[in-house]
Structure formats: structure tokens, C-alpha cells
């Protein structure tokens, strides 16, 4: 097999794995993880159950990969903002727009980290909890630095972080592409919410709009 052919095969396998993930996420979201079977996932794609085991050893590994992939994508987006922006207020706005963008673009997959986390066991559960703690630490770090610089008036560090995270997460429940506001507009508004929650000042509208557009582009490219 030539190098070009090998690359094409690997690309096809990644595409197939992504299709399987989306089908599984849809079923886990609508029926619940415990009520969904491997056979149902296969039927949704018109393939045999054995084909799924080519990519994953069990149903739990599918759920784990779904949760892990969204958490890795979110953390990567936020770290890209931290690398580009130097002030805590712009970094916190970046956290909000990336969190909103991910949950709007991958709503069913992203919500599984909240609703089906209890179904993970052993090392998989520990890995996901570690990633969640690391993400919360990123948000807390921005809030702490902003408070140290006098840019934020944080009443309680962890509760403020939880508030920012939870309100941005909820966008995935109701956002629609054909709704009243675009994704970029929603993300920019939630960046304002995050800054207010932290006791910070609003940023220039153009700056937040740029962050929101970058966040959407980042997460669409990731898919």
C-alpha cells in the first residue's frame, strides 16, 4: 500500500469512527446510555454490530470517548485563548465564548459529560474527573488573577467558576441555528454575563465579537 493510500484509509477510518460517535451520542441523549444497546447504534448506521467493535471494545468506551473528546476540545479552545490573550478579562471572555461555542455545536455530545458521567467506571471515570478538575482550575486561575489585578471583584472563587461554567453549558440545551440570535451573538452576550458574574467591566463590543468568531471557527474546524 502506498503512503497516500494508507493516509486515505486512516482518514476513512476516522470519518467512520466520527459517524459512529454521532449516532451513539444521539441515542445516548434521547434514550439514555443504559437503555441503548450496541445493536441499536449499529442499526442506526445500517451496519453490523461487529463493525462497532472494530473501533471500540465496549459501549462504555464509546461513552468515554464522547465525553473525553468534548472535554479535550473545550480545553484546547480555552488554552488557545490563553496563549493569545494576556489580560484576565479577555481570557475570561474567551472561556465563555469557547464554552458556548462547543455546547452549541456539539450539544448532545457535550451534555453527556453531565448526564451520563455516572455510567463510567474505574480508570475512565478517574480520567474524566481529572480533566474536569483541570478545566475548572483553568477558570479559577483566570478569576484569581483578575481579582489579584483588581479587574474582578470575586465573591467566592469556586462558586463564581461554577456559575460561569454552568450558565455557558446550558446554552447547548436551547440554542438553535435558526433562532433569533446567531451563535456569535449568543457567545458574546454570555461573555458579558461571565464578566459581570466575576465583578468585572465589559469589554469593547468589537473585541468580544472577534473572540466569539474565533471560537466558532476553532470548534467548527475541530469537527
N, C-alpha and C positions, 0 to 999 in steps of 0.2 A: 504493500500500500504506500502510495506517495505521501509526502508530508501534507500536501494540500488536501488529499483525500482524508487523511487522519484528522485534520482540523475540521473538515466538513462533518465527519462522523461525530466528533466530540460536540460540535455546535448543534447537531441534530439531537443528540442525547440531552444536552442542556435544555433545548426547546421542549422536548418531550417531558422532561422532569418538571419544567415550569408549568406545563399544561396539567400534569398530574397534581401539582400543588394547588393550582387554582380550583380544580374540580373537587379536591379534598376539602379545601377551605370553604367552598360553597356549601358542601354537605355538613361539615362540622358546624358551620354557622347556623344553618337552617334546622338541622335535626339534632345537633349536639354531638360531641365526639363519641361518647359512649354508645349512642344509638346508631352510629354509622358503621358500616362494615366495609372491608376491603372490596368485597364483591360489588357493592353499590358504587364505589369510586370507579371501579373498572367499567361497570355498565354505563356510567355517565360519560365515559370516554370511548365506549364501543370497543374495548379491548378485553383480554383475558386477565384474570386476577394474577396469574403468574408474571405478567409483564410488569406489574407494580413492584413485585419482589426483586426485580432486576435493579431497581433504584433504591428501595428501602426494605429493610429486614422485617419491619413490623408496622402496624398502624401508629404506634407511639412514636416511631422515628419520623413519620410524616408530620405529625403534630409538632414534634420538637423542631424539625427543620423549618416549618412555617413560622413558629414563634421566634426561633433564633434568627432567621433571615430578616424579619421585620425589625428586630432589635438591633442587629448589626447595621442595617441600612440607616436606621434613625441615628445611631451613634456616629456613623460615618458622616452623615449630613451635618450634625452639630459640630463635630470636630473640624469639618471644612470651614465652618463659620469662625470657629475659634482661631484657626490658622490665618484667616483673612482679616478679622476684626480685632482691634486691640482694646476697646473700651467695654466695660461690663454691660452698659445699657444696650449697645449694638449687639453684643453677644447674646444677651437675654432675648432680645427681639429675634435673633437668629434661631435660638432654641424654639421659640414659639412658632415661627413660620415653618421650620422643618418638621416639627411635631404635627402641626396641622396638615401640611402637605402630604406626609406619609399616610396619615389616618384618612385623609380624603381620597387618596389614590389607591390605597390598599385596605379599605375599611374592614372587609370580612376577615382578612388575614391578621390585621393589626389587633382586632378586638379579641382574637383567640388568646392572646397573652394575658387578658384579664379574665375571660370567662372559662377557659379550659386549662389553666395552669395546674389546677388540682389533679389533672389526669396524668401529669408527668411524674416519673419516679426516679429514684436513685441519682446517678451522675447527671442525667438530663435535667432533672429538676434543679440540682445544685448549680449547673451551668447557667440556666436561665435566671435563677435568683441572683447569681453573681453578676450577670450582665445588667439586670435591672438595678442592682445596687450601684454598679459603676455609672450607669446613666444618671441616677439620682444624685450621685456625687458630683457629676459634671454640673448639674443645675445648681446644687448647693454651693459649689465653688464659685460660680458666677455671682450668685446672690451675696455670698460672703465678701467677695472682692468689691462688689458695688457698694455694700454697706461700709466697708473699710475706707473707700474713697469718698464717702459722703454722697454718692449718687443715688443710693437706695435708702429707704427707711423701713427696714425689715422687722416686723413684729416678732416673728418666730421663723428661724431659718428653714427647718424641715417642713413645717406646715405651709409656708409660702411656696416651697418647691413642690409639694404635693398638690397645692391649689393650681399652680401653673400647669403642671403635667396633666391633672385630671380634666381641667377645662378644655385644654387643647385636644385631649384624647376624645372627648365627647363629640367633636366635630365629625368624626367618622360615622356617627350614628345617623346624623340628619343631612349631611351635605349631599347636594346633587349638582351635577354639571350644568343642568338646565335651570338651576334655581335663580333667585333674584340677584345674588352676588357671585362673582367669579371666585375661583379658588384663591387667586392672588389677593383679591379684596378681603375675603374672609381671613386669610392668613395675616394680612396687615392689621386688621381690626384686633385679632387675637394677640398680636404683638403688643398693641396698645394696652389690652387687658393685662398682659403679663407685667408690663412696666408699671401700671397702676397698682397691681397687686403687690409689687415689690416696693411701692412707695417712690417710684422714680418718675422722671419727667418724660413727656412724649418726645419722640424723635421727629425730625422733619419727614413729611409725608413721602417725599421722593426717595429718601434713604430706606424707609420701610418697604416701599413698593419695589425697590431694587432687590432687597433681601428676599421678599416674597417670590419675585420672578425667578431669582436664582435657585430658591428652594424647590419650586415646581420643576424647573429644568433638571436639577440634580436627581430628583426622585423618578422623573419620567425616564431619564437616561439609564438609571439603575435597573429599571424593569426590562 
